[in-house]
Amino acid sequence: MIAFKKILIIKPSSLGDIVHSLPVLAAVRRSSPAAEIHWVVARGFEGILEGHPFIKKLWILDKDAWKKISKVKSSVRELRSLFDGLRAERFDAAVDLQGLFRSGFIARASNAPVRLGFSDAREGSTIFYTDAVEGGLYSDIHAVDRYLKIAAYLGCDISRVRFPFPKPLKSLEEILPSSEQASRDYVVMAPGARGATKRWPAKRFGELASQLPFKTVVIGGKSDLHLAAELVSESRGKAISITGKTDMRDLVVVIRSARLMVCNDTGPMHIAAALGVRVFALFGSTNPLRTGPYGSNHTIIQSDLPCSPCYRMSCKTVECMTMIQVEEVLRRIDEFLRGR
């Protein structure tokens, strides 16, 4: 690896994207164990990286506040403090894995002599880089493999793809309700997703849970509470919800011990894939080749519509998701459980 003593990784969000970036962190640490690594992350996603033994310092920014006019003054102060702090660190290299104007600008503001990003990055962010790698943004390359191109450019060994998570703070018994502690034989379901075009109806998740031979643990954020409640009500007593009651490190613990996961295209799906948990992912508007569960040992379920993937956030019918039937998902899970 190129001899860098101090490296800044810029990947503020989202949850899935941060998980996809962990192999870059692992490759850098493996190739240069003495390097000091810092990470710029958006507020709300720092939990997946806090306490990580490979990361010396997290730089947390409130990027959502930047969009609010009422927060302009405080945002300017925050940015000035961030930039002053980054410059004082004297980084040898800044690696922009986000590929947007804001992240490119942060790389430039760090004053690192080497600023690396993708040549096909968006919003004109390439003007801030000293070095650029062809990433294949608009091709069907998975995000993990795309990010690893950056590590390869740095001279890292990328022959092994590892997803290092920080150590958990709680045990499974501390997270799950006492009624579920006796048996760890459960399925995890994540009915939420950002955008209606990525969500299978919560009622069908519940119908599926009612027919599985295991209990179901429902996960998600506070914005998913209504979906979780509908799932549980349709599950005939087969599902319990810990939605909105866990932080990101708790999710890792719960998912790691699951028999399998059923989910939409959402952040927890990528945690499951990274942990080696079998994923049954329901896809509609997005492309599983680019953002599906990483690895070949997973099952993608999608309808055969010519308009999918459309990458749209809204749709009048969302047929691509509603056409997926409970029976089809149940059949695919049954085949897996029977070892076929």
N, C-alpha and C positions, 0 to 999 in steps of 0.2 A: 504493500500500500504506500501511496505518497506519504511522505513523513510530515503529517500534521500533528501538532501537539494539542491544539484546541479547535474543536469543531462545533459549529452551530447548525442544528437541524431545524428547519422551519416547516412545520406541518400542524397548523392550528386546529383543523377539524376535517371531517366529522369523525364520529366514533369508528366507523368502518375503515375510513381512510387512515386513521392513526394505527389501527390494528394492521392494516396492509403495509404500513411503514416499518413495523417492528423488525422484519428481516433485514432492513438496511441498518438499523441500529445494531443488530446481532453481528452482521458482517463487518461493520466498522470496528466493533469491540474485538471480534475474533482476530482481525487482521492487524489491529493496532491497540493492544490491551492497555497501553500507557496513556492513550489519548484521553483528554478531558472533553466530554460531550455535554452540550447544553441543548435544550429543546424549547422552541416557542410554541405554546399551545393556547387555544382559546378557552376562556373561562367556561366551565361546565363540562369540559372534557379532560381536565387535568387529573381526574381520579384514576384513569386507566394507566397513568404514568407515575403517579406520586409514589415515592419510596423505591423507585426503580434503581437497582444497583449499578446499572450502566450509565445512568444520567446524573451528572454532577449538579445541575441546576435546571429548574423549569422556569421559563419566563411566561407568565400568564397575562394575556391581554383580553380586555372586554370588547371584542370586536362588534358585538351587537349594539353597544352604546354609541359606537362611531356613527351609526345610521340615524341617531336621534338628534334633532336640532337643539333640543334642550340640554344635551350633553356635550355640546361642541367644546366649551371651555375646558371641562374636565377631561375630555378625550384628547385635546391638544396637550394638556399637561401630562397625561398618561403617556402619550407618544413621545414627548420630549424626554421624559424620565426613562422610558424604554430605550430610546436611541442612545442617550447618554450612557446608560448602563451597559448596553451592548458594545459600544465603542471602547469603554474602559476595560473590557475583557480581552481586547486584542486577539480576536479569533484569527486563526490561520486560514480557515475556510468556512463559508456559509453555504449550506445546501438547502435549496428551496424545492421541496417536494410538492408544495401546493400548486405552484404555477399560476398565480394570479397577480394582478398589479400590486395589491397590498403586500403580499408575501415577498414579491421581488423587491419592493421598496424597502422592506425590513432588511433583506439581505444586503442591499446597497448601503443602508444606514449603519450597518454593523461595521463598515469600513474594512471588512475582511479582504485581503488581497486576492483571494480566490473565491468567486461567487458562482456556484454551479446550479444550473437548472435545466429544464427541457427546452429544446429548440422550438417545439410546437406548443409551448405554454401560452396561455390566453391573456387577454387584456393588455398586451404589449409589455408583459413583464420581462421579456428577453432583453430589453434595453439595459437592465440592471445587472446582467450576468457577464462574467469574464469568460466563462466556459459553458457550453451548452451541449446536451446529449439528445439525439433523436429518440423520442419516447414512444411514438406510435399512438398518440392520444386518440385519433379517430379510427384506429384499426381495432381488430378484435383481440387485442393483447390484454391479459388480465392486469389489473392495477398493481398487484404484487410484483409481477415480472417487469412491469414498466419501471417501478421504483428501483428495482434491483439493477437496472441499467446504470443508474447513478452510482451505486456501490461498485459496480464493475469498472466504471470509468475512473474511480478513485484507486483502483488496483486491488480491491477486496476480493477475497475468495467467495463466490456466490454458489458454489456447488452444493452446499447444504442450506436449505431454507428453514430457518428457525424463527419461532414467534415467542420471544422471551417476555413474560409478564412479571410484574413485581410480585413478591410474596404476599399471600392473603393475610388480612388482619383478623379474620373471623373463621371459625370452622363452619361446616355445613350445618351442624346441630344448632349453632347460634343464630343461623339465618332462617332456616325453615321452621314453621310452626311445630310445636311439640308433637302433634298428632302425626306428622310426617317423618319424624326422626327414626322410627323403628325400621323403615324400609327405604333404601336408596334406589329402588327400582322404579324410576319415574321418567316421564317424558317432559321436556320443556317446550312450551309454546310461546311465541311472541307475535301476537295479533296486530301490533302496531307497525307503522311505517310512515315515513314522511311523504304525504301526498296520497290521495284517494286511489290513484291509478296503480299504486303498489300494494294495496290492501285487499286480501281475500276477506269476504264477510266474516265478522266475528262469530255470527251464528253458526257458520259452517265449521269453524274451529271447534266450537262447543259440541256440535254433532259428532265430529271426529273424535274428540276426547271421550265422549260417552261410549264409543265403540272400541276403544283401545284396551288391551289387557293390563294396562298400568295406570296408575294415577298420573295426572298432569299438573305440573307447576307452571303457572302463567306469570310471565315477566314483562316488564316494560317501565316506562317513565310515568309521571303523574298525568301527562296528557293522554295516556292510554287507559286510564281508569275505566272509562265508559265501555271500551272495547273488552277489557278484562271482565267486567261485570256481566256483560252479555254472554261471553264465552262460558263463564262459570254457571250461569243460569241455564244454559242449554246442555250442560255436561252431565246432567242427572247424578250429581254428587260425585263425579269422577275428577273434578278439577278444583284446585285451590289457587288463590292469587296472592302473590307477594309484590304485585305491581305498585310502583311508587314507594316501596319500602326498602329498596336496596340501593347501594351505591355501585359504581362500576366494578370495584374489586370484589364486592359480594356476588355480582353477576358471574364473574369468572368462576367462583367457587361452586355456585349452583349449577352452571352449565357443565363444568368439568365432570361432575358426578352423574350426569343424565345418561339414560340409555340412548336417547336420540333427541333431536330438535326438529320441530315443525314451525316454519316461520315464513314471513314475507321477506322481501329484499330490504333488510334492516341491519343496523349495527351489531346487535347480538348474534346474528347469523355468522358474522365474520369471526367473532370470538369463538363460537363453537367449532368452526372449521379450523381455526388456528390451534385449538386444543385437541383436535382429532376426533371430535364427537360427530357422529353421522348426522348430516343435515338433509332434511326434506324441505326444499325451498320452493315457494310458489312465486312465479315470475309473470309479470304482465307487460308493463310499459318499458321496463329496463332490460338490459342485455346481460344474461348470465355469463357470457364469455368474457365480459369486461369486469363485472362487479358481482359475479356469483360467488358461492363458497369456494375458496381456493383448494385445489386438489381434485383428484379424480374419483375419490371414494364418497361421493355425495349424489343426491338425486334431485334433479331439476324437474319441476312439474309446471307446464305451461300449456295454454290452449294454442291450437294451430290456426292462428289468424294472420292474414297477410299484413295487417297494420302493426303487428307487434314484432320487435319493440319500436315504439314511437317516441320514447323519451319525454312524453308530455306529462305535466303535473295535474292536468284536469281532463276530463272526458265525460260526455253526457251519459254514456252507457257503461263504461268500464267492462265491456264484454270479455276482454282478455282475462279478467280475474273471475267474473261471475260464471263463466263457462266451465271453470274447473270444478268438478264434482267431488263430493266427499268420498264417494265409492272409489274413485280413481286414486285418491291420496291413500285411502285405507288399503287398497290392493297393493300399492307400491311399498308401503310400510310392512304389510304382511309378508311380501316376498323377501324383504330384507331380514325379518325376524326368523323366517324359515331357512335362511341361509342360501337363498336362490340368487 
